[in-house]
Amino acid sequence: MPKLPFTKEKLPSQSVHPQTNTSNFKDQRISLLILLRIDLDFGNSAMHRVGSAGNTSNSVRARKEKRLTYVLTDADDTKVQHCAGVNSLALRKSSAPDNCSYLFTGSRDGRLKRWEVSENSATCSATFESHVDWVNDAVLVGENTLVSCSSDTTVKTWDCFSDGTCTGTFRQHTDYVTCLASAERNGNIVASGGLGGEVFIWDLEGALAPLTKSNEGDDDCSNGINGSFPVTSLRTISSSNSISSHTNQPQGYVPVVAKGHKESVYALAMNDSGTLLVSGGTEKAVRVWDSRTGSKTMKLRGHTDNVRALLLDSTGRFCLSGSSDSMIRLWDLGQQRCVHSYAVHMDSVWALASTPSFSHVYSGGRDLSLYLTDLATRESILLCTREHPIQKLALHDDGIWVATTDSSVHRWPIEDQNPQQVFQRGGSFLAGNLSFSRARASLEGSTPVPVYREPTLTVEGIPGIVQHEILNNRRHVLTKDNGGSVKLWEITKGVVIQDYGKVSFEKKKEELFEMVSIPAWFTVDSRLGSLSVHLDTPQCFSAEMYAIDLNITEKAEDDKINLARETLKGLLAHWLAKKKVKYGSQPLANGEVTSVRDRDISVITEGSQGGQWRRKITELDGVEDEEFPWWVLDCVLHNRLPPRENTKCSFYLQPYEGSALQILTQGKLSAPRILRIHKVVNYVVEKMVVEKPLDSLINDAGGQLPLPFVGDGSFKSMGLKPWQKLKPSVEILCNNQVLNPEMSLATVRTYIWKKTEDLPLHTHTQGRYIYIYILS
C-alpha cells in the first residue's frame, strides 16, 4: 500500500486547553509586566526570553521577538530617485574650479541623497541609508557634516561627502523628530524638536567625541536611570563597513534641554551665532530660548493654528513664522511683539525662505503655490503653482529649489540679486493683514497669474505606492502607485511579475481573486512609498505549500515548502555567500540557495544593542550575526523553525446514513490543512478497491464496475496496482456543492462550510455517500 498523507490518532475524551491553570497564567502576566517596566527604566536593551513566574515545567514565556522587514522597490540599481515625497533640502556650494554645487534631499522613503548640481543637470552621487522611517528634516553643519532627523525617533549625523557613512545616532527623543536648526557661523550646534514636545540642543563635538572605555555597570548607570538622558548610541553604517554599534559612550554627555513645550514641535530656527533658538508647534505660539542654557526668554502669541515654519535673521532680532492659519507673521524679538501680518496664502503655510538681507520672503504650503513678498511694502506676487503641496524651500544663486509631497524636486528662477525686479512684471497684489482678506480677494475674481510656467531644472523621482492589497494566495500583492500604474508583486521573490499599466485597481483585484485559504504569514505597508514586507515569528512560519504548487521542480511534488523559510533563504543569499567566503567554504544546513534578486532591496531589523537599522542586502558583509533576530539565523543557518500552531486537520470517514457501505477506517484521521481534495478521493478509492475483494466491489456496484478496466483487464498489466487500475467515480460534496479536487481542506472550511464547527464532507460514488468530518 502506498504511503498516504493521513495518520491515525486517538480521539481524546475531552478537549483540554493548554493553559487551564488560571492562577499560573496570572502569575505569568504579572511577571511580564514587571520585567517590561524594568526594561523601560533602563532604556533600550536587547530582546531576550524571560522565565514565567510560577511555571514549574521549565518552559519560558518569550517577550515579543524582533521583527524583520524587507523593503521592495521596482527600480534598478541604476535608478536612484526618491519614491516618496521630499521633506528636506540642504545646499552646499563647492569650492572646486568646476563650480559644482551639492543638493541634499531627505525623503519619506527613509533615504537621503546627495546630488551634484550644475546649470542644466543634477546627478545622484550618494545615498544615505540608515533611517527606517520618514526623513523629516536635514541641515548641513561645519565642513562636512550632514544632520538628519526622522519619524524613527532618531537624529543621525553623516559624513556628507562620503559614500553614505552614518557617523552617529542620537536616541533621546521619545516620538517622531520633526525639525532641525543649525547656526550659520557655528558648525558645532544643532537643535532638534519633535512630536513629544522635546527640544534638544546638541554640541556635536561633545556628542561625537572619541569614545571612552567604561565597564558595563557604568553604561547602565548612565542609560536613563534617575531621570538622566539615555546615552547616545553611535552607529557606523556604510557601503564598505560592517554594522557596528558603539556601546562605550563618552560618559556624562547630555544635550541642553529646552523645557517648556507641552505639545508637539513642528518648526525650529537659530541665529547665525547659535545663541538664540525659536520654536513653534501645536501650541500656536512662538517660543524663544537661550540655546546655551535651554532657558525660555519669551513666548509670542498671535497665530490661531499650528506654527509650521520659522526663520530668524542673522542678528536674531527679527523672526518670520508661517502657520496653518494661512498667515505669515513678522516678529520683533526686541519689542516682543508682532509688527506685521501677511495674508498671502489661501491655506496652511509650510515653508519659508528669505533673502540674505531679510527684506523679502518666499513662502509655500498646502495651497500648492509659491509666493514672493516684500516685507516692507507688503507687495506679493505668485511665482508658480504645482500639483502638490510645498514642503521645503532652499535658495540657490539665481534659483529656488522647491520640494513637495511628490518625489520630484524642482528649481525655479528668481532674481537673487534684485528680487524687486520680479514685481515689475506685473500681477502683484497687496497682502492684507487678516486671513480672510486673501480669501475675499479670490472670491472677487482677483486670482493672481503665476510668473513662471515651467521650472529650469527637475530632479525626477519615481511614483510611490499609495494602495496595496494582499491576495488570497498569500504570495502576491497588488499595488497602485501615485502615477496610476497597477502592478502585481511576488513577495517570496521580491519582484514585479506583472505590470498592468493604468487600469482600475478594484477591477483587477476582482479578476485576480482565488478561492484559496492560506494563513496570513506576513503583513505589508506602503508608508515609505515602496512595499515594506514585515515578518514576525512564529506567525510568519505558518504558511506551507506543496512544491508542485510553487513550480519547484527539483523537489518531490508532495514536499511541503514553508513560504517564510524559502523567502528568507533567498533574501539573505548574498549574506550567506559572503559569510562562506569570510569563514571558509563549509556547507550550511540549508544548502545552496538562490538569491531573491540582485536589485534594490533593503532589510530593516533591530540590532543587539537596541535601535533599528537599515541596509541594502547587497551591502551586508556576512558578519552581522548579532544584528539579526535569532529566529532568522536559526532558519537560514540551521534550517530550524520555531514551534508553530498545529498545521493539520483531523477528520473521520463514515458511511452516509442509510448506506450499506461498511466503515472504511476506524478512529480519527489527521492530514495537513493544505491537503487537496483529490488526495482525499484517492484515499477513499484506495480503501474501497484495495481493502475490499474485487467480487464484493462488483456486487456492490450492481454487477458492474464503477469504471471499465484499463488495458487487458489485468491488475498486473503495465505494473499498476489494483487501486490505480480500478478507480470508481468519486465526488466530494459539502453543503450540497461538489468540491473542486484542487481545493485544500482549509479552503473548503473557509469558503464552502463557513462555520467554526466540524466540517462535514460527503463522498459520493455510484449513488453511495460517505461523511467525512474535518475537525479544527
Salt bridges, closest charged atoms under 4 A:
GLU9 OE2 - LYS668 NZ 3.43
ASP39 OD2 - ARG63 NH1 2.39
ASP41 OD1 - ARG37 NE 3.81
ASP74 OD2 - LYS487 NZ 2.75
ASP74 OD1 - ARG599 NH2 3.99
ASP76 OD1 - ARG599 NH2 2.64
ASP77 OD1 - LYS616 NZ 3.41
ASP109 OD2 - HIS82 ND1 3.03
GLU129 OE2 - ARG111 NH2 3.44
GLU129 OE2 - ARG614 NE 2.84
ASP133 OD1 - ARG527 NE 2.70
ASP137 OD1 - LYS392 NZ 3.46
ASP152 OD2 - HIS131 ND1 3.00
GLU198 OE1 - HIS173 ND1 3.51
ASP272 OD2 - ARG185 NH1 3.42
GLU283 OE1 - HIS261 ND1 3.05
GLU283 OE1 - ARG287 NE 2.94
ASP290 OD1 - ARG292 NE 3.06
ASP325 OD2 - HIS303 ND1 3.10
ASP332 OD1 - ARG317 NE 2.62
ASP367 OD2 - HIS345 ND1 2.96
ASP374 OD2 - HIS360 NE2 3.42
GLU387 OE1 - ARG386 NH2 3.68
ASP397 OD1 - LYS93 NZ 2.39
ASP397 OD2 - HIS396 NE2 3.69
GLU469 OE1 - LYS509 NZ 3.89
GLU490 OE1 - ARG475 NH1 3.14
GLU490 OE1 - HIS476 NE2 3.27
GLU506 OE1 - LYS509 NZ 3.17
GLU511 OE1 - LYS508 NZ 2.88
ASP525 OD2 - HIS534 NE2 2.51
ASP536 OD2 - ARG67 NH2 2.92
GLU544 OE2 - ARG644 NH1 3.13
ASP549 OD2 - ARG676 NH2 2.76
ASP558 OD2 - LYS679 NZ 3.12
GLU566 OE2 - LYS555 NZ 3.95
GLU592 OE2 - LYS580 NZ 2.78
ASP598 OD1 - HIS574 NE2 2.61
ASP600 OD2 - ARG111 NH1 3.11
ASP600 OD1 - LYS616 NZ 3.78
ASP621 OD2 - ARG615 NH1 3.93
GLU624 OE2 - ARG615 NH1 3.78
ASP625 OD1 - LYS579 NZ 2.75
GLU627 OE1 - ARG235 NH1 3.78
ASP634 OD1 - ARG640 NH2 2.85
GLU645 OE2 - ARG673 NH1 3.70
GLU691 OE2 - LYS687 NZ 2.44
ASP700 OD2 - LYS692 NZ 2.40
GLU731 OE1 - HIS764 ND1 3.89
